[in-house]
């Protein structure tokens, strides 16, 4: 069984390793801004991103990278942003759980 210190260490590791994000419109990728990475009271690590494409576009993928530049997480999407909208707040959640094999 993992103790609370192990969960805390794993969550802090995830928080430290998240380094960058990007999104895709059509087949072109653009950088997204990481606003914050927080550990919620439930133990979930949440990476909050701002996607501000400008104009009317459909975002079809969002990606999160570690500090080595390797893809950590992705989500295929279909998010339409219309002219006049400021942008999209997007997030990835990471939750460590323990189970029996």
C-alpha positions in Angstrom: 0.0 0.0 0.0 1.2 3.5 -0.8 1.2 6.0 2.0 0.3 9.6 1.7 3.9 10.7 1.3 4.2 8.5 -1.9 1.1 10.1 -3.4 2.4 13.6 -2.5 5.8 12.8 -4.2 4.2 11.4 -7.3 1.9 14.4 -7.6 4.8 16.8 -7.2 6.8 14.9 -9.8 3.9 15.3 -12.3 3.6 19.0 -11.5 7.4 19.6 -12.0 7.6 17.7 -15.3 4.8 19.4 -17.2 6.5 21.9 -19.4 4.6 23.0 -22.5 1.4 22.5 -24.5 0.2 23.0 -28.0 -3.0 22.7 -30.0 -3.8 21.9 -33.6 -6.1 23.6 -36.0 -6.4 21.7 -39.3 -2.9 20.2 -39.6 -1.0 23.2 -38.1 0.2 23.2 -34.5 0.3 26.3 -32.2 1.7 26.9 -28.8 -0.7 27.1 -25.9 0.0 28.9 -22.6 0.2 26.9 -19.4 -1.6 29.2 -16.9 -1.1 27.1 -13.8 -0.4 23.6 -12.6 -2.2 22.9 -9.3 -2.7 19.9 -7.0 -6.4 19.9 -6.0 -7.5 18.8 -2.5 -8.5 15.5 -4.0 -4.9 14.8 -5.0 -5.6 15.4 -8.7 -2.9 17.3 -10.6 -4.5 19.8 -13.0 -2.7 21.6 -15.8 -4.7 24.7 -16.9 -4.1 25.9 -20.5 -5.2 29.0 -22.4 -5.8 28.5 -26.1 -6.3 31.8 -27.9 -6.4 31.2 -31.6 -8.1 34.4 -32.9 -10.8 34.3 -35.5 -13.2 31.4 -36.1 -11.4 28.1 -36.0 -11.9 24.5 -34.9 -9.3 23.1 -32.5 -9.0 19.4 -33.2 -6.2 18.3 -30.8 -4.6 19.5 -27.6 -1.2 18.1 -26.4 0.8 18.3 -23.2 4.6 17.8 -23.1 7.2 17.1 -20.4 10.4 19.0 -19.8 12.3 16.6 -22.2 9.9 17.7 -25.0 8.2 14.3 -25.1 4.4 14.0 -25.5 2.8 13.2 -22.2 -0.9 13.5 -22.9 -3.2 14.4 -25.8 -6.8 14.7 -26.5 -8.5 14.7 -29.9 -11.2 17.4 -29.8 -13.6 19.4 -31.8 -13.8 22.8 -30.2 -15.0 25.7 -32.3 -13.9 29.1 -31.3 -15.9 32.0 -33.0 -14.7 35.5 -33.8 -15.3 37.6 -30.7 -14.6 34.8 -28.3 -11.5 35.4 -26.1 -10.4 31.8 -26.3 -10.7 28.5 -24.5 -9.6 27.4 -21.0 -8.6 23.7 -21.3 -7.2 21.4 -18.7 -5.6 18.0 -18.2 -6.2 16.1 -15.0 -3.8 13.5 -13.6 -5.0 11.3 -10.7 -2.8 8.6 -9.2 -4.7 5.6 -7.8 -3.7 2.4 -6.3 -5.2 -0.9 -7.2 -4.6 -4.6 -6.7 -3.4 -6.8 -9.5 
